[in-house]
Amino acid sequence: MAEAKYASAENRRLRDNMLVSGTWLDVDETLLTLASPEFQPALKIVGEAMRHSFDFVLSDSIGFWRCRELVTAGRLLRFAARCRTAEVGR
């Protein structure tokens, strides 16, 4: 448990009854894989990502947040402020 308490990481995940440090790379890559070149509702992309298996349960708010971060980084084309009705494309 001490490792997770003092380590600098983007998130903490429960693995084998221990908190371990992690990043958002697996979630981001899943979102990017699910996004097609054509525009589509962000709700569809995030909903599909929520069905994938991560070391935690991906909530819609985390999924939408990661989409916004990917847009900011220039990896997704568009993501409107009203994320539940936004359209996202690669």
N, C-alpha and C positions, 0 to 999 in steps of 0.2 A: 504494500500500500504506500510505502514511503516514496517509491519511484514515481507514482502518479501525483503525489502531493507536491513534490518539488520540481518535477520535470516541466519544461516549457513545451506545451503542445497545443494544437488547435482544439482538441477535444479529449475526453476520457471515455473509455469503453470498458464494459465489464466482460472479461474473458477468463474463463476457468476460475471463477470466483475472485478475480483480482482486477483492480482498475489498471488499465494500461493506457499509455499515451497513443494518440492517433491523429490522423489528418483527415481532410475531407476529400482526398483524391479519389477514393473509390466511389463516393457519391457523385462527385463532379463528372467522372468518366462515364458513369451510368447515365446521368442526365444528358451528356453530350452524345452518347450512343443512341439514346431514345429520340433526340431531336433530329428531325429530317431537314433537308434543305428548304422544303416548303414550310410556310408558316402554319402553325397548329396551336391550339389552345394550350397554355402552360399547364392548365389543370390536367390535361391528358398526359403530358410528359411527367409531371410530378406524381400523378396517380400510378402510372406504370412503374416509376422508380420505387414507390412505396411497396410494391409487390416483390421487389428484389430482396435478397438476403444480405444484410450487413451485420455487424456485431451489435447492432442496436435497432430499435424500431424507428424508421424514418418517418417523421411527422410531416404534414403538409406545410407547416410554417417553416420548418428547416429546409424542405425541398424548394419552396419558393425563394427563400433567402439565398440558397446556393445558386439558383437561377439568376437572381439579381447580381450576385457576385461574378458569375460567369459573363454576364452582359458587361459589367463594369470592366472586366479584364479583356473584353473584346472577343470572347470565345463563343458567345451567342449573339445573334444580331439584334434582337429587340425584346424588351420586356417592359410592359407598361406598368404604371404605379398600381393599377387595380389588377393585381396578379391573378386573381381567380378567373378573370375574363381576358387576360392578355394572350397575345399570340407570340410564339417563340419559334425561331428558325435558326439554323446554323449559319 
